[in-house]
Structure formats: C-alpha cells, structure tokens
Amino acid sequence: MLRGVTVTRAAPDPSNLNWVMPAEEAVETNRWAIVLAGGDAVRPELAHRIPSDAYVVAADSGLAQAQMLGIPVDAVIGDFDSADPTLVDMARESGAAIHEHPTDKDATDLELALRHAVDAGYERILLVGGTGGRLDHFLANALVLASAELAPRDIEWLVGDSRLMVVRRHVDIHGSPGDLVTLLAVGGPAVGVATEGLKWPLHGASLATGSTQGVSNELTGDHAIVELEAGTLLVIHTLRSQV
C-alpha cells in the first residue's frame, strides 16, 4: 500500500454488492481487477464497495485516488506526466509493479492499464474515476470500455453517482423505484433489446448508434433486466436521489 496512508480494507458491505459487482468466485481469474483513473476526486465512501482481494491497477494519476480511498495498489501504469512523483516512489517502495511508458504513445494511460488487467488474466474489470474536465478523455474512456478487445469480459465503471455497464447479452440492475436507466448503442445497432422492470419496456427493439430512444427510462421496482440478441449497449444506472 502507499506508505503514510492508513488502510483498512474491509470485506464489501453485502448491501452494496448488487450496486457494484456480484459475489466473488474461487477461480483466481474471476477476481475483479480495479483500475483507478485520475480526474475528479472519487468519494472516499466508495472504498467499501471494492472487494478486499481485488487486483488494483493505478493509471498514472489514479495513484492519488488510491491514496484518498486508502487502497493498496498492485501495479502503476502510465507515462507519469500527471502522477505525483512522491506517490510513485511510495508505491514502488511498497512493492507495486511500476510500468512506465513514453509520453509519445498510441494509447492513453487508462487503455494501457486496462490492457494490463486483461494480460494478467482478469475477466472482471471495474473502472473507478476518470471523470475529469476534458470531454475528449471522458468520451474516449467510455468507448475504450466498449471496445472489441475487452468484449469477452465483464466491464463496469463507477462514474460519480452512476454505474455504467457494458452489456452484450444480459444484465441485472438492482436499485430503487424511480432510478434512471439509460441504454445507448455503441459500435453499431443493438438488436433484439428487451427489458423487464422499466417504466417504458422494450420488446425486441433495435437501437441505432446515436439514438436517444433509450435515454432516461426508470426502474419501476428494485430490479430490472436488460437483454439483447446482438450488438453492444452502454447501460447507465443513476440513483434517483442523485438526479
């Protein structure tokens, strides 16, 4: 962990598991990899949503997020143009693997961190942070999560008070009545989209890339299902209390 930071990483609160991730499984590669990105500060109360045995990768200035959340890091990836050098040294001294890349490169630090998690064999990846002020970075982050390279894996992103899930076949959503749920097709049309538990249901619908048909639907109860036959959806669940 980062020295100088008191860390107590408790087991996840069971009441929050449906919001972030399903229960852990025994197979090593079924553990979650957590990728911490820079940008806007992540709220410290998010720490209890992260499993105690997750593999944690900091993408450059994501080290600052790790320090604030009190999360030990296993690897640090990036060109270190925005990471605090002191935090990098502390991570190195505490045993984290440091993977430094040149500033002139063909991928963002976040994409490199995601590739690292994939190369390490992780099938479940949760991105935390990455919502800084630059619109181009925000859009690039969303699109790289939906890329074909990550297609076989479970991908989620905690974005402020929202949870973004990359869905290619099925997802269960747990929340409260009135929570907002938005469905956005990426990389081509999403075909055969069907929903249960939403105010405006879809039955075998096709959502085109750029269509706003799936924006601002609502949970009618505490559980909803979204399924599709082909394509990719970004499913964004926002707590009603935060709208």
BARORO-137570 format. One line per 3 residues: their letters; for each residue x, y, z of C-alpha. Coordinates in nm, 4 decimals. Layout:
N
A) X:Y:Z  ...
This chain:
243
MLR) 0.0000:0.0000:0.0000  0.1052:0.3648:-0.0158  0.3062:0.4405:0.2932
GVT) 0.1761:0.7224:0.5055  -0.1816:0.6110:0.4444  -0.3750:0.4093:0.6980
VTR) -0.5518:0.1329:0.5124  -0.8244:-0.0927:0.6420  -0.9781:-0.2736:0.3508
AAP) -1.2802:-0.4485:0.4976  -1.4909:-0.7082:0.3245  -1.7510:-0.5483:0.0968
DPS) -2.0811:-0.4433:0.2534  -2.3311:-0.7060:0.1278  -2.5961:-0.4366:0.0854
NLN) -2.3838:-0.2779:-0.1850  -2.2834:-0.5861:-0.3832  -2.5709:-0.5554:-0.6284
WVM) -2.4690:-0.1974:-0.6993  -2.1099:-0.2739:-0.7824  -2.0448:-0.6378:-0.8521
PAE) -2.1624:-0.9941:-0.7949  -2.0154:-1.2242:-0.5344  -1.6552:-1.3323:-0.5704
EAV) -1.5796:-1.6774:-0.7089  -1.2993:-1.9129:-0.6140  -1.1209:-1.9132:-0.9515
ETN) -0.8289:-1.6714:-0.9421  -0.9045:-1.5082:-1.2763  -1.2634:-1.4435:-1.1627
RWA) -1.1398:-1.1903:-0.9101  -1.2093:-0.8325:-1.0017  -0.9372:-0.6044:-1.1312
IVL) -0.9919:-0.2466:-1.0162  -0.8495:0.0256:-1.2409  -0.8143:0.3626:-1.0719
AGG) -0.8044:0.6603:-1.3078  -0.7294:1.0258:-1.2455  -0.9590:1.3210:-1.2929
DAV) -1.2256:1.4288:-1.0458  -1.1738:1.3004:-0.6944  -1.3628:0.9847:-0.6078
RPE) -1.5726:0.9982:-0.2904  -1.3969:0.8156:-0.0015  -1.7148:0.6205:0.0839
LAH) -1.6591:0.4234:-0.2379  -1.3800:0.2288:-0.0654  -1.6207:-0.0177:0.0971
RIP) -1.7592:-0.1074:-0.2465  -1.4281:-0.2560:-0.3550  -1.3628:-0.6255:-0.2760
SDA) -1.0884:-0.6989:-0.0289  -0.8949:-0.9243:-0.2677  -0.9230:-0.7209:-0.5877
YVV) -0.6160:-0.6687:-0.8047  -0.5662:-0.2903:-0.8146  -0.4065:-0.1012:-1.1017
AAD) -0.3498:0.2748:-1.0900  -0.3432:0.4534:-1.4239  -0.0921:0.7352:-1.3732
SGL) -0.2592:0.9984:-1.1509  -0.5019:0.7299:-1.0374  -0.2428:0.6895:-0.7612
AQA) -0.3968:0.9945:-0.5965  -0.7329:0.8181:-0.5981  -0.5707:0.5172:-0.4307
QML) -0.4245:0.7367:-0.1601  -0.7559:0.9112:-0.0932  -0.9524:0.5854:-0.0837
GIP) -0.6866:0.4096:0.1223  -0.6474:0.1303:-0.1324  -0.3173:-0.0573:-0.1752
VDA) -0.2067:-0.0801:-0.5378  -0.0523:-0.3788:-0.7128  0.0624:-0.2019:-1.0299
VIG) 0.1051:0.1508:-1.1622  0.0819:0.2153:-1.5371  0.1473:0.5305:-1.7382
DFD) 0.3892:0.7908:-1.8609  0.3756:0.9628:-1.5199  0.3195:1.3075:-1.6632
SAD) 0.0456:1.3745:-1.4070  0.1227:1.1363:-1.1202  0.2813:1.2788:-0.8056
PTL) 0.6438:1.1550:-0.8128  0.6348:1.1076:-0.4363  0.3357:0.8747:-0.4665
VDM) 0.5093:0.6805:-0.7447  0.8163:0.6332:-0.5235  0.5986:0.5274:-0.2289
ARE) 0.4178:0.2735:-0.4459  0.7472:0.1345:-0.5754  0.8893:0.1039:-0.2231
SGA) 0.5748:-0.0750:-0.1038  0.6188:-0.3421:-0.3732  0.3878:-0.2268:-0.6529
AIH) 0.4994:-0.3087:-1.0069  0.5831:0.0123:-1.1949  0.5274:0.0117:-1.5726
EHP) 0.6492:0.3388:-1.7220  0.5634:0.4254:-2.0836  0.6906:0.7080:-2.3059
TDK) 0.4855:1.0267:-2.3224  0.4523:0.9896:-2.7011  0.2417:0.6754:-2.7340
DAT) -0.0616:0.5432:-2.9207  -0.2847:0.4727:-2.6201  -0.3962:0.6599:-2.3111
DLE) -0.2726:0.5612:-1.9678  -0.6189:0.4222:-1.8941  -0.6178:0.1976:-2.2006
LAL) -0.2720:0.0714:-2.1055  -0.3968:-0.0048:-1.7539  -0.6969:-0.1931:-1.8932
RHA) -0.4700:-0.3950:-2.1231  -0.2514:-0.4787:-1.8250  -0.5521:-0.6151:-1.6360
VDA) -0.6532:-0.8195:-1.9405  -0.2996:-0.9550:-1.9906  -0.2945:-1.0527:-1.6224
GYE) -0.5950:-1.2759:-1.6909  -0.8760:-1.0848:-1.5215  -1.2247:-1.1367:-1.6619
RIL) -1.3948:-0.8699:-1.4487  -1.2793:-0.5112:-1.4564  -1.4171:-0.2170:-1.2597
LVG) -1.3039:0.1339:-1.3521  -1.3150:0.3935:-1.0755  -1.2628:0.7611:-1.1594
GTG) -1.1709:0.9014:-1.4986  -1.4265:1.1824:-1.4999  -1.2038:1.4868:-1.5235
GRL) -1.2882:1.8087:-1.7025  -1.1777:1.7024:-2.0533  -1.4662:1.5926:-2.2729
DHF) -1.2377:1.4063:-2.5145  -1.0950:1.1935:-2.2323  -1.4401:1.1200:-2.0916
LAN) -1.5743:1.0010:-2.4284  -1.2566:0.8051:-2.5041  -1.2835:0.6303:-2.1664
ALV) -1.6429:0.5229:-2.2352  -1.5593:0.3973:-2.5828  -1.2494:0.2021:-2.4826
LAS) -1.4558:0.0149:-2.2238  -1.6884:-0.0960:-2.5053  -1.4032:-0.1915:-2.7394
AEL) -1.3827:-0.5308:-2.9065  -1.0571:-0.6012:-2.7224  -1.2480:-0.6137:-2.3919
APR) -1.5562:-0.7858:-2.5363  -1.5408:-1.1200:-2.3513  -1.5116:-0.9520:-2.0101
DIE) -1.7445:-0.8015:-1.7513  -1.6793:-0.4287:-1.7585  -1.8222:-0.1671:-1.5224
WLV) -1.7454:0.1972:-1.4474  -1.8338:0.3934:-1.1360  -1.8947:0.7454:-1.2656
GDS) -1.9918:0.9845:-0.9884  -2.3233:0.8513:-0.8605  -2.3839:0.6389:-1.1694
RLM) -2.2839:0.2879:-1.2653  -2.2061:0.2215:-1.6324  -2.2137:-0.1387:-1.7544
VVR) -2.1021:-0.2675:-2.0928  -2.3693:-0.5191:-2.1928  -2.3587:-0.7622:-2.4842
RHV) -2.6226:-1.0150:-2.3772  -2.7754:-0.9707:-2.0317  -2.7538:-0.7570:-1.7191
DIH) -2.9473:-0.7389:-1.3924  -2.9956:-0.3941:-1.2410  -3.0703:-0.3502:-0.8713
GSP) -3.1858:-0.0202:-0.7308  -3.4963:0.1671:-0.6223  -3.8157:0.2805:-0.7976
GDL) -3.7505:0.5966:-0.9960  -3.3801:0.5307:-1.0533  -3.2830:0.6315:-1.4060
VTL) -3.1631:0.3738:-1.6584  -3.0269:0.4776:-1.9982  -2.9463:0.2414:-2.2858
LAV) -2.7034:0.3607:-2.5540  -2.5931:0.1516:-2.8518  -2.2244:0.1750:-2.9422
GGP) -2.0264:0.0379:-3.2354  -2.3397:-0.0324:-3.4398  -2.7046:-0.1127:-3.3705
AVG) -2.8135:-0.3079:-3.0638  -3.0614:-0.5682:-3.1900  -3.3359:-0.7551:-3.0074
VAT) -3.3293:-0.5325:-2.6996  -3.5792:-0.6448:-2.4365  -3.6329:-0.5088:-2.0862
EGL) -3.8230:-0.6032:-1.7721  -3.8847:-0.3786:-1.4739  -3.8570:-0.0469:-1.6612
KWP) -4.1314:0.2142:-1.6945  -4.1129:0.2117:-2.0743  -4.0422:-0.1506:-2.1724
LHG) -3.8727:-0.2608:-2.4910  -3.9683:-0.5827:-2.6681  -3.7170:-0.6933:-2.9307
ASL) -3.6297:-0.3343:-3.0218  -3.3364:-0.2205:-3.2331  -3.1466:0.0790:-3.1011
ATG) -2.9248:0.2581:-3.3522  -2.5974:0.4194:-3.2584  -2.6821:0.7805:-3.1785
STQ) -3.0464:0.7069:-3.0966  -3.1855:0.8666:-2.7801  -3.4769:0.6230:-2.7565
GVS) -3.3173:0.4519:-2.4581  -3.2396:0.7681:-2.2598  -3.3912:0.8299:-1.9141
NEL) -3.6003:0.5197:-1.8595  -3.6902:0.4403:-1.4973  -3.6948:0.1464:-1.2600
TGD) -4.0475:0.0553:-1.1530  -3.9255:-0.1603:-0.8644  -3.5976:-0.2704:-0.7123
HAI) -3.4870:-0.4920:-1.0027  -3.4733:-0.4721:-1.3816  -3.3335:-0.6842:-1.6627
VEL) -3.1866:-0.5729:-1.9947  -3.1152:-0.8289:-2.2683  -3.0148:-0.8083:-2.6331
EAG) -2.9518:-1.0523:-2.9149  -2.6623:-0.8736:-3.0874  -2.4547:-0.5595:-3.0550
TLL) -2.3294:-0.3642:-2.7541  -2.5114:-0.1401:-2.5087  -2.3834:0.1052:-2.2534
VIH) -2.6334:0.0702:-1.9690  -2.6149:0.3617:-1.7248  -2.7897:0.3321:-1.3882
TLR) -2.8231:0.6552:-1.1879  -2.9655:0.6698:-0.8378  -3.2792:0.8849:-0.8357
SQV) -3.1674:1.0565:-0.5162  -2.8678:1.1971:-0.7045  -3.0581:1.3304:-1.0092
